[in-house]
């Protein structure tokens, strides 16, 4: 009986050992599977991370232009036109003329990002030589070292600021000056006569409109004095009789100047009848020879042009205007104006010649 019980206990012990061994195997397999799954998950996450990377946009690059030797203003216009930001640095140079470009940073031909900044080094000319010091005479007195300077180092001068001259032609003087002052510029004034620009209006500027100038520099405004006027202080008239012994009488009443036009008013009392053949066919000259001449016009006292065939009767006074433009013949203040008018006397063609002498 005891042997049977021992056998039964042994079988139960063996069965328990087998069951534990199987459970351990299953647990190991489960753990291995979990590790494998974690590895797969990690790789998947890494792969997904790589696939989600975004491609950065490519920045457009531009080439730095070669500005060596260019004057400062030209360099600024070139960089501004190409969209570069820039700053000006100044330094002494024995080889580059003053206010011309020595080099750039980045150097010419370099590729930089769009709107990148370029430093332009501009020459201040050669550095002035330091004055030669005269050696002090030797003395037996003890020498002491000079005190060290405590002043801060000189700072680099700021780059000049440029502004554009405004277009102020045609503005009155006060408004034009205000626009110049608003830009931090100074004003100089000049005045001249003008036939086309009204008195008090701006004719032009120097420098011209849209030119770049350094802030606080001076702009000269040329202001109109209006058209130049002249006055005749003395005048006289002479003529040839239309018919020998006719005793024609001409009286000079006034001489007026309107721009380039000379208006001469006369009163005539002819000694014989005559007819103006062609009121627009008359000519005038500034010399007796008539080698150089120009057309004139005639009108009555009310500025009504005479028609061809206008009749003047003997003994009857009549007023008439002569319109001449001496500047056509190269003079605004002529001393002599001689007129020739085609007329008809007693049915015969002739010319009326009348001269005006003037003192201005």
LOKE-715783 format. One record per residue (C-alpha): residue number from 1; residue in one letter; x, y, z. Coordinates in steps of 0.1 Angstrom, whole numbers. Layout:
REC     k   r      xx      yy      zz
REC   NUM   A       X       Y       Z
...
***
This chain:
REC     k   r      xx      yy      zz
REC     1   X       0       0       0
REC     2   X      28      24       8
REC     3   X      45      16     -25
REC     4   X      13      24     -44
REC     5   X      10      57     -26
REC     6   X      47      66     -34
REC     7   X      41      57     -71
REC     8   X      10      80     -72
REC     9   X      30     109     -56
REC    10   X      58     105     -80
REC    11   X      34     107    -110
REC    12   X      18     138     -96
REC    13   X      53     154     -92
REC    14   X      63     146    -127
REC    15   X      31     160    -141
REC    16   X      36     193    -122
REC    17   X      72     196    -136
REC    18   X      60     191    -172
REC    19   X      32     217    -168
REC    20   X      57     243    -155
REC    21   X      80     237    -184
REC    22   X      53     242    -209
REC    23   X      41     275    -193
REC    24   X      76     288    -193
REC    25   X      80     280    -230
REC    26   X      48     297    -239
REC    27   X      58     328    -218
REC    28   X      91     330    -236
REC    29   X      75     328    -270
REC    30   X      50     355    -260
REC    31   X      78     378    -248
REC    32   X      98     372    -280
REC    33   X      67     381    -301
REC    34   X      62     413    -281
REC    35   X      98     423    -286
REC    36   X      96     416    -323
REC    37   X      64     436    -325
REC    38   X      80     465    -307
REC    39   X     110     464    -331
REC    40   X      86     464    -361
REC    41   X      67     493    -346
REC    42   X      99     513    -340
REC    43   X     110     508    -376
REC    44   X      76     517    -388
REC    45   X      77     549    -368
REC    46   X     112     558    -381
REC    47   X     101     551    -416
REC    48   X      70     573    -412
REC    49   X      92     601    -398
REC    50   X     114     600    -428
REC    51   X      85     599    -452
REC    52   X      69     630    -436
REC    53   X     100     653    -440
REC    54   X      91     684    -460
REC    55   X     115     696    -488
REC    56   X     127     731    -480
REC    57   X     120     757    -508
REC    58   X     151     766    -527
REC    59   X     162     802    -523
REC    60   X     168     821    -556
REC    61   X     203     834    -558
REC    62   X     216     865    -576
REC    63   X     251     874    -587
REC    64   X     269     904    -570
REC    65   X     278     929    -598
REC    66   X     313     941    -604
REC    67   X     313     977    -591
REC    68   X     351     982    -588
REC    69   X     360    1017    -600
REC    70   X     324    1029    -603
REC    71   X     315    1062    -586
REC    72   X     294    1059    -554
REC    73   X     262    1072    -569
REC    74   X     264    1047    -599
REC    75   X     270    1018    -575
REC    76   X     240    1028    -554
REC    77   X     217    1030    -584
REC    78   X     230     996    -597
REC    79   X     224     978    -564
REC    80   X     190     994    -558
REC    81   X     179     985    -593
REC    82   X     189     948    -588
REC    83   X     171     946    -554
REC    84   X     201     944    -531
REC    85   X     202     957    -496
REC    86   X     235     975    -491
REC    87   X     256     996    -468
REC    88   X     285    1019    -474
REC    89   X     319    1016    -457
REC    90   X     347    1041    -463
REC    91   X     384    1036    -461
REC    92   X     416    1052    -473
REC    93   X     431    1039    -505
REC    94   X     463    1048    -524
REC    95   X     451    1033    -557
REC    96   X     413    1041    -559
REC    97   X     402    1076    -566
REC    98   X     381    1093    -539
REC    99   X     344    1084    -539
REC   100   X     349    1054    -562
REC   101   X     343    1017    -552
REC   102   X     373     997    -540
REC   103   X     356     963    -536
REC   104   X     324     947    -523
REC   105   X     317     920    -497
REC   106   X     307     895    -510
REC   107   X     330     900    -539
REC   108   X     319     905    -575
REC   109   X     306     874    -591
REC   110   X     295     858    -558
REC   111   X     261     842    -556
REC   112   X     240     854    -526
REC   113   X     204     850    -517
REC   114   X     178     872    -532
REC   115   X     176     906    -513
REC   116   X     209     897    -497
REC   117   X     231     926    -483
REC   118   X     262     938    -500
REC   119   X     288     960    -483
REC   120   X     304     985    -506
REC   121   X     338     998    -497
REC   122   X     342    1034    -510
REC   123   X     376    1052    -512
REC   124   X     383    1083    -491
REC   125   X     415    1088    -512
REC   126   X     450    1083    -498
REC   127   X     455    1088    -461
REC   128   X     471    1121    -452
REC   129   X     506    1117    -440
REC   130   X     511    1125    -403
REC   131   X     531    1157    -397
REC   132   X     568    1151    -389
REC   133   X     577    1159    -354
REC   134   X     609    1178    -345
REC   135   X     630    1160    -320
REC   136   X     632    1178    -287
REC   137   X     668    1187    -275
REC   138   X     683    1163    -251
REC   139   X     684    1174    -215
REC   140   X     697    1159    -184
REC   141   X     664    1162    -167
REC   142   X     647    1128    -160
REC   143   X     621    1119    -186
REC   144   X     586    1108    -177
REC   145   X     564    1087    -199
REC   146   X     535    1106    -216
REC   147   X     501    1099    -201
REC   148   X     480    1074    -220
REC   149   X     451    1088    -240
REC   150   X     417    1081    -224
REC   151   X     397    1093    -254
REC   152   X     375    1067    -271
REC   153   X     385    1055    -306
REC   154   X     371    1075    -334
REC   155   X     339    1060    -347
REC   156   X     332    1052    -383
REC   157   X     312    1080    -401
REC   158   X     277    1069    -409
REC   159   X     268    1063    -445
REC   160   X     253    1093    -463
REC   161   X     215    1093    -468
REC   162   X     204    1100    -504
REC   163   X     171    1116    -514
REC   164   X     155    1122    -549
REC   165   X     150    1158    -561
REC   166   X     112    1163    -566
REC   167   X      97    1175    -598
REC   168   X      85    1210    -589
REC   169   X      85    1227    -623
REC   170   X      55    1250    -626
REC   171   X      49    1254    -588
REC   172   X      50    1288    -572
REC   173   X      81    1297    -553
REC   174   X      67    1292    -518
REC   175   X      53    1257    -525
REC   176   X      84    1246    -543
REC   177   X     107    1257    -514
REC   178   X      84    1238    -489
REC   179   X      88    1206    -508
REC   180   X     126    1209    -509
REC   181   X     128    1217    -472
REC   182   X     106    1187    -464
REC   183   X     133    1164    -478
REC   184   X     160    1179    -456
REC   185   X     176    1199    -484
REC   186   X     187    1235    -486
REC   187   X     174    1260    -513
REC   188   X     192    1286    -534
REC   189   X     172    1309    -557
REC   190   X     179    1323    -592
REC   191   X     156    1345    -613
REC   192   X     153    1349    -651
REC   193   X     129    1361    -677
REC   194   X     107    1336    -694
REC   195   X      82    1339    -723
REC   196   X      66    1305    -715
REC   197   X      65    1303    -676
REC   198   X      44    1327    -656
REC   199   X      60    1351    -632
REC   200   X      68    1335    -598
REC   201   X      67    1299    -611
REC   202   X      96    1275    -611
REC   203   X     113    1270    -645
REC   204   X     138    1243    -635
REC   205   X     160    1229    -607
REC   206   X     197    1221    -604
REC   207   X     202    1192    -599
REC   208   X     173    1182    -622
REC   209   X     142    1164    -610
REC   210   X     146    1128    -599
REC   211   X     184    1131    -595
REC   212   X     197    1115    -562
REC   213   X     215    1139    -539
REC   214   X     230    1137    -504
REC   215   X     206    1148    -476
REC   216   X     213    1185    -465
REC   217   X     228    1194    -499
REC   218   X     216    1225    -518
REC   219   X     191    1225    -547
REC   220   X     189    1257    -569
REC   221   X     155    1268    -580
REC   222   X     153    1290    -611
REC   223   X     121    1312    -608
REC   224   X     105    1331    -637
REC   225   X     104    1369    -638
REC   226   X      78    1366    -666
REC   227   X      84    1379    -701
REC   228   X     110    1406    -705
REC   229   X      95    1440    -713
REC   230   X     110    1469    -731
REC   231   X      99    1505    -735
REC   232   X     106    1531    -762
REC   233   X     116    1564    -748
REC   234   X     117    1584    -781
REC   235   X     104    1577    -816
REC   236   X     100    1596    -849
REC   237   X      85    1589    -883
REC   238   X      95    1597    -918
REC   239   X      79    1588    -952
REC   240   X      80    1594    -989
REC   241   X      51    1613   -1005
REC   242   X      28    1590   -1025
REC   243   X      28    1616   -1053
REC   244   X      53    1643   -1058
REC   245   X      41    1674   -1040
REC   246   X      11    1657   -1025
REC   247   X      21    1669    -990
REC   248   X      11    1637    -971
REC   249   X      13    1641    -933
REC   250   X      21    1611    -909
REC   251   X      19    1615    -871
REC   252   X      34    1589    -848
REC   253   X      10    1584    -819
REC   254   X      24    1555    -798
REC   255   X      48    1525    -798
REC   256   X      39    1496    -775
REC   257   X      57    1463    -768
REC   258   X      38    1430    -762
REC   259   X      63    1402    -758
REC   260   X      80    1399    -792
REC   261   X      53    1421    -810
REC   262   X      58    1458    -817
REC   263   X      26    1478    -822
REC   264   X      31    1512    -838
REC   265   X       1    1535    -841
REC   266   X       0    1564    -867
REC   267   X     -24    1589    -880
REC   268   X     -22    1598    -917
REC   269   X     -37    1627    -936
REC   270   X     -29    1619    -972
REC   271   X     -25    1647    -998
REC   272   X     -38    1624   -1025
REC   273   X     -62    1594   -1027
REC   274   X     -46    1559   -1025
REC   275   X     -56    1523   -1021
REC   276   X     -39    1495   -1001
REC   277   X     -35    1468   -1027
REC   278   X     -27    1439   -1003
REC   279   X     -29    1446    -965
REC   280   X     -12    1413    -957
REC   281   X      15    1417    -983
REC   282   X      35    1445    -966
REC   283   X      70    1438    -953
REC   284   X      94    1455    -929
REC   285   X     131    1455    -924
REC   286   X     156    1468    -898
REC   287   X     178    1483    -925
REC   288   X     173    1507    -955
REC   289   X     183    1479    -980
REC   290   X     154    1455    -972
REC   291   X     179    1427    -978
REC   292   X     165    1410    -947
REC   293   X     128    1414    -942
REC   294   X      97    1399    -927
REC   295   X      59    1402    -931
REC   296   X      38    1428    -913
REC   297   X       1    1433    -907
REC   298   X     -21    1464    -907
REC   299   X     -54    1472    -889
REC   300   X     -76    1501    -880
REC   301   X     -80    1518    -846
REC   302   X    -103    1489    -835
REC   303   X     -77    1463    -845
REC   304   X     -98    1452    -874
REC   305   X     -75    1441    -903
REC   306   X     -78    1462    -934
REC   307   X     -93    1444    -964
REC   308   X     -75    1444    -997
REC   309   X     -85    1476   -1016
REC   310   X     -89    1497    -985
REC   311   X     -94    1533    -997
REC   312   X     -78    1564    -981
REC   313   X     -91    1598    -992
REC   314   X     -71    1630    -996
REC   315   X     -75    1654    -967
REC   316   X     -92    1628    -944
REC   317   X     -74    1617    -913
REC   318   X     -73    1580    -906
REC   319   X     -57    1559    -879
REC   320   X     -38    1526    -884
REC   321   X     -17    1501    -866
REC   322   X      15    1485    -878
REC   323   X      21    1450    -863
REC   324   X      58    1439    -866
REC   325   X      79    1414    -848
REC   326   X     116    1426    -848
REC   327   X     128    1393    -831
REC   328   X     121    1376    -864
REC   329   X     150    1396    -878
REC   330   X     172    1391    -847
REC   331   X     165    1421    -825
REC   332   X     141    1429    -797
REC   333   X     151    1466    -795
REC   334   X     156    1478    -830
REC   335   X     168    1514    -836
REC   336   X     151    1515    -870
REC   337   X     120    1498    -884
REC   338   X     113    1505    -921
REC   339   X      79    1494    -936
REC   340   X      70    1490    -973
REC   341   X      32    1488    -982
REC   342   X      20    1480   -1017
REC   343   X      -5    1508   -1028
REC   344   X     -22    1521   -1059
REC   345   X     -22    1559   -1067
REC   346   X     -43    1572   -1096
REC   347   X     -45    1536   -1109
REC   348   X      -8    1530   -1109
REC   349   X      10    1506   -1086
REC   350   X      35    1520   -1061
REC   351   X      49    1514   -1026
REC   352   X      44    1535    -995
REC   353   X      76    1535    -975
REC   354   X      75    1548    -939
REC   355   X     103    1546    -913
REC   356   X     103    1546    -875
REC   357   X     134    1555    -855
REC   358   X     134    1545    -818
REC   359   X     154    1550    -787
REC   360   X     150    1523    -760
***
